[in-house]
């Protein structure tokens, strides 16, 4: 605002100097131009970075704890240190607030690169036996369906888990997709007649 006023004053002083041929108006132009430069420099060089930093601090405050996230463990996976990554996930899973997320990540690592889907199923079953939020229970159920269907070639157990999710969360956003997946599994295993009965 101050910079804009100084800029407008500078333009007016230049007009006065040209029209009235008053040399003191040129001194006013120089003074106003200096004020404008000072204000713009202060705003863009000092004030804006401070305000941006403050809003960045407010946006991130309380969202992540120091050292939070999983990038260090994901780096271990990327470097091929799979056992160390699985152990790091197990260590983080001891924290109740992180237990569901870290166990799901560990199960994916166990079932995939480590080739231990049975261990992943056991850990997910143990996780589900504890008190979980609806969202986490749903995620664990989907992970178990994936394990049974794609890693253990056990469509019967995959169907049982899908049925459990549908029965427990009939109004869930993904219920229609779950029913379609259950029908597809039934059709693969028992033929189209059984799929129509589901």
C-alpha positions, 0 to 999 in steps of 0.5 A: 500500500505504501509502495503504491502510494509512493509510486503514484506520488512519483508519477504525479511529481514527474508530471508536475516537474514537466508541466510546471517546470519546477526543479524542486518537484524532481527532488520530490521524485527522487525522494518518493522513488527511494521510499518506493524502493525501500518499501518494495525491498522490505516487503519482498525481501523480508516480510513475504519470506517471514509470512510464508515461513509462518504459514508453512509452520502453521500448515505442518504443525502437529501433522508429523512428528520429528523423524515421522514418515516411512521414507527411511524404511522405504529407502532400506527396501529400495536398497534391497535391505528387506529383512532390515526394513521388515524389522524396522516396520515391526519396531514401529508397529509397537507404537499403538498409534502406528500399529495398523499402518506399519503392520499393513506395510510390513505385511505387503513387504512380507507377502511381496519381496520377502515371499512370506505370505503366510506370515503376513496373514498371521500378522494381519489376523493378530492385528485384526484381533486387537481393537481397530477403527472401522477404516483400519479393519476395512483396510486389513480385510482388503489386504487379507483378500489380496493375500488369499487371492493372489499370494496364497491361491486360496479363493475360498478364504478370499471369498469368506473375507469379502463376505465378512467385509460386506456383512460388516460394512454394508453401506461402505463406499466400496460395498458395490465393488466388494460384491462385484469382486465376490461374484467374480471369485464365485464365478471363477471357482464355482461357475456362473450359476453360483455367482448369480446366487451371491 
